[in-house]
Amino acid sequence: MNTQSYVTADGRTIGPAVMEMKNITLRFGGVVAIKDISFDIRQGEIRAIIGPNGAGKSSMLNVMNGFYHPQEGEVMFHGTKRRAMRPHQIAHQGIARTFQNIALFKGMSTLDNIMTGRLTHMKSGLLRQMVWWGASERDEVKNREVVEKIIDFLEIQAIRKTPVGRLPYGLQKRVELARALAAEPKLLLLDEPMAGMNVEEKEDMSRFILDVNDEFGTTIALIEHDMGVVMDIADRVVVMDYGKKIGDGTPEEVRTNQNVIDAYLGVAHD
């Protein structure tokens, strides 16, 4: 396990590795989606994964959250080799994610969608939840308090009772972030959280991601195509191209890496 710590430019201390991807290779038949990639994600950091379309980024995120199982390599979580598990088991370990294509219950309210993120924390069984009294009532109240704090934190009080299918795209993205936060993850995986947003919505989402990292201390790994966003909020960046890793380091190191410039950026990014 990588126990090295470092201090960021803004004075934050980044701790030891939360997750380590060791020589990961993932194949779909004869197609190699990921080829022998290694990198880590350290406690308290924002770790970006970038690359052109088809680079294997979403496949890597699916390996990280247990949806795909690599044919070669190891996934280490808090220093322990992770065995093959289903996504709901991964959630119990403390990993939550959002999706490139919004995966919300469109007919349910904002509040009810976020409450589904608390399922791993609810102690009362199905029968007790059907009869709302005693331990079931106390469990519901306790989990509702957590959700209400997240609603306040993400500034979505005004839409708490609105069916999410009626919300504009940017707010739906924020609700999905809220649902993931409701699980109180140790590691939060964000798949293109800015996709399809206008400039103002991107600025809001960037601010919320930074606040989640700073105020909750949540470790974050994200896929993002907007290089301005990546360079502004990420502590470290890993770059993929055709399933291979071609760069890994701070934003400054990545944007001046000639392999990255040739394959993805085109020019050094300011």
Secondary structure as UniProt FT lines:
FT   STRAND          6..7
FT   TURN            9..10
FT   STRAND          13..14
FT   STRAND          17..28
FT   TURN            29..30
FT   STRAND          31..42
FT   TURN            43..44
FT   STRAND          46..50
FT   TURN            53..54
FT   HELIX           57..64
FT   TURN            65..66
FT   STRAND          72..77
FT   TURN            78..79
FT   STRAND          80..81
FT   HELIX           87..93
FT   STRAND          95..97
FT   TURN            106..107
FT   HELIX           110..115
FT   HELIX           116..121
FT   HELIX           126..130
FT   HELIX           134..153
FT   TURN            154..155
FT   HELIX           157..159
FT   TURN            160..161
FT   HELIX           164..166
FT   HELIX           169..182
FT   STRAND          187..191
FT   TURN            193..196
FT   HELIX           199..211
FT   HELIX           212..216
FT   STRAND          219..223
FT   HELIX           227..233
FT   STRAND          236..241
FT   TURN            242..243
FT   STRAND          244..249
FT   HELIX           251..255
FT   HELIX           258..260
FT   HELIX           261..265
//
